């Protein structure tokens, strides 16, 4: 959790123009998720579709475009979500 919180703090230091690029680089370097090689990109999130774990869905559900989530903990680890669409 400490590493995820540190990464989130760093991501929050970037402006809106830099954030998507920096998020992708950080995901490629620091993520253990299979999406890391794609810069952290996942398939489109649709609330209520139950495609993702409940903690992930809860963290992503109310994000505005360009907004970062708090750190979400699931059984597969810690996640930081950036809404891009």
C-alpha positions in Angstrom: 0.0 0.0 0.0 2.9 2.4 0.8 4.3 2.1 -2.7 0.9 2.7 -4.3 0.3 5.8 -2.1 3.7 7.1 -3.1 3.0 6.5 -6.8 -0.4 8.2 -6.4 1.2 11.3 -4.8 3.7 11.5 -7.7 0.9 11.2 -10.3 -1.1 14.0 -8.6 1.9 16.3 -9.0 1.5 16.3 -12.8 -0.8 18.7 -14.7 -3.7 17.5 -16.8 -1.7 17.6 -20.0 1.2 15.5 -18.6 -0.8 13.1 -16.5 -1.9 10.5 -19.2 1.7 10.1 -20.5 3.2 10.0 -17.0 0.5 7.5 -15.9 1.4 5.2 -18.8 5.1 5.4 -18.2 4.6 4.7 -14.5 2.3 1.8 -15.2 4.9 0.3 -17.6 7.6 0.6 -15.0 5.9 0.0 -11.7 2.8 -2.2 -12.3 2.7 -6.0 -11.9 -0.6 -6.1 -13.8 -0.8 -7.6 -17.3 -1.9 -4.2 -18.5 1.5 -2.7 -17.7 2.9 -3.3 -21.2 0.0 -1.3 -22.5 0.6 1.6 -20.2 -2.0 0.5 -17.8 -4.8 0.6 -20.3 -7.8 -1.7 -19.6 -10.9 -2.3 -21.6 -13.7 0.2 -21.2 -15.3 0.4 -17.8 -19.0 0.4 -17.6 -20.5 0.8 -14.1 -22.6 -2.1 -13.0 -21.3 -4.5 -15.6 -19.5 -6.4 -12.9 -16.5 -7.0 -15.2 -14.0 -5.8 -12.5 -13.7 -6.6 -8.8 -16.1 -4.6 -6.5 -13.4 -2.5 -4.9 -12.1 -1.5 -8.4 -15.6 -0.7 -9.6 -16.3 1.4 -6.5 -13.1 3.4 -7.0 -13.8 4.0 -10.7 -17.5 4.6 -10.7 -17.6 8.3 -9.9 -14.4 9.5 -11.5 -14.6 12.4 -13.9 -12.6 12.3 -17.1 -8.9 13.0 -16.3 -9.4 12.2 -12.6 -7.3 9.8 -10.5 -8.9 7.4 -8.0 -7.7 6.8 -4.5 -5.7 3.6 -4.2 -8.1 0.6 -4.5 -7.2 -2.7 -2.9 -8.4 -5.9 -4.5 -7.4 -9.5 -4.1 -5.0 -9.1 -7.0 -3.2 -6.0 -5.4 -3.4 -2.3 -5.3 -4.7 -0.2 -8.2 -4.7 3.5 -9.2 -7.2 4.3 -11.9 -7.1 7.2 -14.3 -10.3 7.8 -16.2 -9.6 8.7 -19.8 -13.0 8.6 -21.4 
